[in-house]
Amino acid sequence: MSPTATVPFSTLIREASQQQHTEAENSSFMSDMLGGRLGIAAYRAYTEQLWFVYRALEGAADRLAGDPVAGPFLRPELFRTAALERDLDHLHDGADWQAALRPLAATETYAARVMEVARDWPGGYVAHHYTRYLGDLSGGQVIRGTAERTWGFTRKGDGVRFYVFEEIANPAAFKREYRELLDALPVEGPERLRIVDECRRAFSLNTALFHALGEAAGTPTR
């Protein structure tokens, strides 16, 4: 029996991707934004790029709803695209931002990978789903609090609605249920390790996006 066979998959995927997760969290762009050293333009740019990623992630939901691997994770209360669009309407003062918005090259690469696994590999899609949504429910709340304090957004209001999961009454319980879904994932052995590798890749794609945003904001990479 493989040593990983007795480890809950939610534990394996968290521990195996910890290094990449830490690198993403500690990127110069994210550190400077959370430290209040960047202006609202940087926060707006970050929100804009997330819109492309979530359109890719959630655009596959209908197609994957019946899939035995990815389907159980597709919970409507998690969907973020509509909240992102409301935030961007606010951040752009109601202007037609969609017509002018363009993804950064790093965002294009990230979104393309999400669409690729959504089309060809449900297990890989789960890796990206886990990386994004559990991060939003956890560390994303730190970003929300910082944005409210730094730029004066109404608590849980327009500008930070992306981080507000109104249909999830108990985030801690929801995250426990999500991890139970991971533990019950109907894949074994090498396929589980492939999913772990894709989770690492998802964090690395996030880090690349942060570096690109940092360059655009004039923040040196470290």
VODRENLUM-680952 format. One record per atom (N, C-alpha, C): residue in one letter; x negated, y negated, z. Coordinates in steps of 0.02 Angstrom, whole numbers, plus 50000, padded with zeros to 5 digits. Layout:
<pts>
aXYZ
...
</pts>
This chain:
<pts>
m499575006050000
m500005000050000
m499564993850000
s499744988949959
s499364982649957
s499424979050023
p498884975650045
p498924971850108
p499474966550107
t499644964050047
t500154958850043
t500854961650046
a500914968350040
a501584971350037
a501964970450103
t501604970050159
t501924969450224
t502014962150246
v501764957550208
v501814950350225
v502444947550192
p502884944250229
p503474941150197
p503244936650140
f503604936950085
f503384933350026
f503374925850039
s503844923350079
s503844916150094
s503204914150131
t502944918650172
t502324917350207
t501734917650159
l501734922850117
l501194923650069
l501144917650022
i501704915349996
i501684909949947
i501484903349980
r501674902450043
r501474896350079
r500734896450094
e500484901950122
e499784902250143
e499314902450083
a499514905850030
a499064906549972
a498994900049933
s499484895549940
s499454889149903
s499284883249948
q499074884650010
q498964879250058
q498434874350035
q497894876950006
q497354872449984
q497604867549931
q497964870149880
q498224865849827
q498744860949855
h499144863249903
h499644858949934
h499304853149970
t498774854650007
t498414849450044
t498094844449996
e497804846949941
e497494842449892
e498014837649863
a498614840149849
a499144835849823
a499344830549874
e499444832649936
e499654827949988
e499134822550001
n498494824449995
n497954819850012
n497674816049952
s498024816249896
s497794812349838
s497764804949857
s497314801349825
s497234794249842
s497874790349829
f498224792049775
f498854788449760
f499354789349816
m499474795649836
m499974796949887
m499764794049954
s499124794749971
s498884791950035
s498964784350036
d498804781049981
d498854773749979
d499584771549978
m500014775249944
m500714773349944
m501024774150013
l500884779850045
l501154780950112
l500834776350164
g500234774050149
g499904769350195
g500104762150185
g500554760950138
g500794754150126
g500304749850088
r499814752950055
r499294749050020
r499474747949947
l500034750549925
l500254749549856
l500934746049857
g501074742349805
g501694738649802
g502264742949777
i502844739849774
i503444743449753
i503394745949681
a502974742649640
a502904744849570
a502624751949567
a502184753749613
a501904760449614
a502434765549634
y502844763749683
y503394768149704
y503894768949646
r504034763649611
r504484764049553
r504194768549499
a503544767849486
a503224772049435
a503244779349454
y503144780849518
y503184787749542
y503884790449532
t504384786549549
t505084788749541
t505244789849467
e504994785549424
e505104786249352
e504824792949327
q504234794649347
q503924800849323
q504274807049351
l504524806549412
l504904812149440
l505524813549399
w505814808349370
w506424809249330
w506304814149273
f505734813649240
f505574818249185
f505494825449211
v505184826149269
v505074832849296
v505734836149316
y506174832349347
y506804835249370
y507284836549313
r507244832549261
r507654834149203
r507444840849173
a506794842249172
a506554848649148
a506764854249194
l506714853149259
l506874858349308
l507614859949309
e508024854749308
e508744855849314
e509094856849248
g508754855149194
g509034856449128
g509104863749112
a508734867949149
a508754875249138
a509254878649183
a509584875049227
a509994878149279
a510554882449250
d510924879749202
d511494883549174
d511254890149143
r510694889749107
r510444895649072
r510204901049121
l509944898949178
l509664903649226
l510144905649281
a510734902949281
a511194904049338
a511334911349351
g511364915349298
g511524922449306
g510914926949312
d510324923949312
d509714927949315
d509614930649386
p509454937249393
p509384940149460
p508804937349500
v508294934749467
v507714931949503
v507824924549519
a507964920549468
a508024913349478
a508714911049501
g509224914649480
g509914912549493
g510084910749564
p509894914949614
p510084913449683
p509804906849710
f509284904149679
f508984897949703
f509324891749675
l509754892549626
l510034886849591
l510654884349628
r510524880449680
r511044877849724
r511184870549705
p511804869049686
p511964862249664
p511794856849716
e511814858549780
e511674853549831
e510944851349830
l510524854849793
l509824852849787
l509704848049728
f510134848149679
f510004844549617
f509864837149630
r509354834449597
r509104827749611
r509154822749554
t509304825049493
t509274820549436
t509744814549443
a510364815849464
a510844810349471
a510614805349524
a510324807849579
a510074803349631
a509484799249606
l509044802349568
l508484798749538
l508734793149493
e509234794549453
e509494789449407
e509814783649444
r510144785249499
r510434779749539
r509874775549571
d509354778849595
d508784775149622
d508454770749569
l508374773549509
l508044769649456
l508474763949432
d509134764749432
d509574759149417
d509444753449467
h509364755249530
h509234750249582
h508544747149574
l508044751349562
l507354748949557
l507244744549495
h507674745549444
h507624741449383
h508174736149381
d508514734949436
d509044729849440
d509574730849387
g509724737249373
g510264738849327
g510074738349253
a509454736849239
a509244736249169
a509234743149135
d509204743149069
d509224749349031
d508524752549031
w508334755349087
w507664758049095
w507554764449054
q508084768249041
q507994774649006
q507724773648935
a507924768248903
a507724767148834
a506974765748828
a506684762748879
a505974760748875
a505504765548911
l505764769848952
l505344774048994
l504984779448954
r504344780448969
r503944785648937
r503564789648990
p503504796148979
p503124800149027
p502374799049018
l502014799349073
l501294799749069
l501084806449040
a500474806849014
a500244813148986
a500274818749037
a500084817249099
a500114822349152
a500824824649166
t501294820049161
t502004821749170
t502244826149113
e502044824549052
e502234828648995
e501984835749003
t501364836549026
t501084843149037
t501474846949091
y501634843449144
y502004846449200
y502704848649176
a503074844049146
a503744845649124
a503744851249071
a503254851249028
a503204856448976
a503104863349008
r502704863649060
r502594870049094
r503244872349128
v503594867849160
v504234869649191
v504714872449138
m504764869149082
m505214871449029
m504994878149000
e504334879148996
e504074885448969
e504264891349014
v504154890649080
v504314896249124
v505074897149130
a505444891649127
a506174892249129
a506434896249070
r506084895649014
r506294899248953
r506054906548953
d505444907648978
d505134914248968
d505004918349032
w505034915149090
w504804918749150
w505164916049213
p505724919049232
p506094916649290
p505694916449354
g505234921149364
g504824921049425
g504394914849428
g504124912749372
g503724906649369
g504154900549383
y504774900749359
y505234895249372
y505354894549447
v505434900249482
v505534900149554
v504944896749589
a504334897949565
a503744894849595
a503804887249592
h504014884549535
h504094877249529
h504684874749569
h505214878549571
h505804876649610
h505614876149684
y505274881049709
y505054881049779
y504594875149794
t504114874049751
t503624868649762
t503974861849766
r504444860649723
r504774854149721
r505284853449778
y505764857849781
y506334856449826
y506164857249899
l505774862149918
l505594862549989
l505144856850009
g504744854349961
g504354848349974
g504804842249984
d505324841749944
d505794836049950
d506144836150018
l506334842150040
l506684842750103
l506224841650163
s505574842450153
s505104841850208
s504714835350202
g504144835450168
g503724829550162
g504054823750128
g504554825150086
g504904819750053
g505234814950101
q505404817450160
q505724813050209
q505234807850237
v504594809650237
v504074804750257
v504044799150206
i504084800950142
i504074795850089
i504684791350096
r505264794250108
r505864790250116
r505784785150173
g505564787550231
g505474783050288
g504984777450273
t504434779150240
t503944774050222
t504244768950174
a504604771250124
a504904766650076
a505414761950109
e505804764750155
e506294760450190
e505944755050231
r505424756950266
r505074752150308
r504674747050267
t504344749550214
t503884745250176
t504234740550129
w504754743150095
w505074739050043
w505784737150058
g506014738750119
g506654736150141
g507274739450112
f507204745550087
f507804749050063
f508274750450121
t508924750350107
t509414752350156
t509294759650175
r509334761250239
r509214768150261
r509664773050222
k509344777650188
k509674782750148
k510114779750093
g509934773750071
g510334770450020
g509994770249952
d510234765849909
d509964765249841
d509214763649844
g508834767149803
g508114766549803
g507784772549834
v508134775949881
v507844781849913
v508344787749914
r508854787349873
r509364792649873
r509084799449850
f508544799249813
f508214805449791
f508044809849851
y507884806749907
y507664810449966
y508244812150014
v508844810249996
v509424811150039
v509854816850012
f509884822350050
f510264828250029
f510924828150067
e511394824450041
e512024823350077
e512424829750087
e512344834550043
e512744840650048
e512394846150089
i511824844550117
i511474849350160
i511494846650231
a511954849250271
a512064846650339
a511484848350386
n511184854150376
n510654856350420
n510044858450378
p509594853850363
p509014855450321
p508584861150348
a508494861550414
a508084866850443
a508394873650428
a509054874250438
a509394880650424
a509364882150349
f509444877050308
f509414878150235
f508734880750214
k508204877950242
k507524880150225
k507414887350248
r507694889150305
r507634896150327
r507984900750278
e508574898850255
e508944902950206
e508554903450140
y508244897950121
y507844897950059
y507264902850066
r506924902750122
r506364907350133
r506604914550134
e507194915750159
e507474922450157
e507594924750085
l507804920150042
l507884921749972
l507214923649941
l506694919849959
l506024921549934
l505814928549957
d505944930050021
d505754936550047
d506124942250012
a506734940749989
a507144945849956
a507064945849880
l506604941949855
l506514941449782
l506414948449752
p506804950249701
p506774957049673
p506184958049626
v505584956749650
v504974957949612
v504464960949661
e503984964449633
e503494967849676
e502784967049648
g502304968749691
g501604969549671
g501324963949629
p501064965649570
p500734960649527
p501174954749510
e501834955849504
e502284950349486
e502304945249543
r502294947549604
r502284942849660
r501654938649659
l501094941849645
l500464938149642
l500464933149584
r500784934849529
r500844930149473
r501244923949495
i501764925049534
i502174919449558
i501764915049605
v501374918149648
v500934914349693
v500454910049652
d500164912949600
d499704909149557
d500064903249524
e500684904349504
e501064898949473
e501224893449524
c501334895349585
c501434890449638
c500824886049646
r500234889149645
r499614885349648
r499574880649588
r499764883149530
r499744878949470
r500224873049477
a500814874249506
a501294868849515
a501004863249558
f500674865049612
f500364860049654
f499814856349617
s499434860049577
s498904856749538
s499194851949487
l499764853649457
l500084849049411
l500334842749447
n500564843649508
n500754837849549
n500154833449562
t499594836549579
t498984832749594
t498764828849532
a498794831949474
a498614828549412
a499064822549399
l499704823249415
l500164817649407
l499984811949456
f499814813749517
f499614808649565
f498984804949542
h498514808649514
h497904805449489
h498074800549433
a498524802649388
a498724798249333
a499074792049358
l499504792849408
l499844787149437
l499344782549473
g498844785649505
g498334781649539
g497924777549490
e497754780549433
e497394776849382
e497804770949356
a498444772249346
a498884766849321
a498954761249373
a498924763149438
a498994758149491
a498324755049511
g497774757449479
g497124754749495
g496834757549559
t497074763649579
t496834766749640
t496274771749622
p495674771049648
p495144775749631
p495304782749656
t495154787749614
t495264794749632
t494744796949682
r494984800649732
r494514803549781
r494754810449802
</pts>
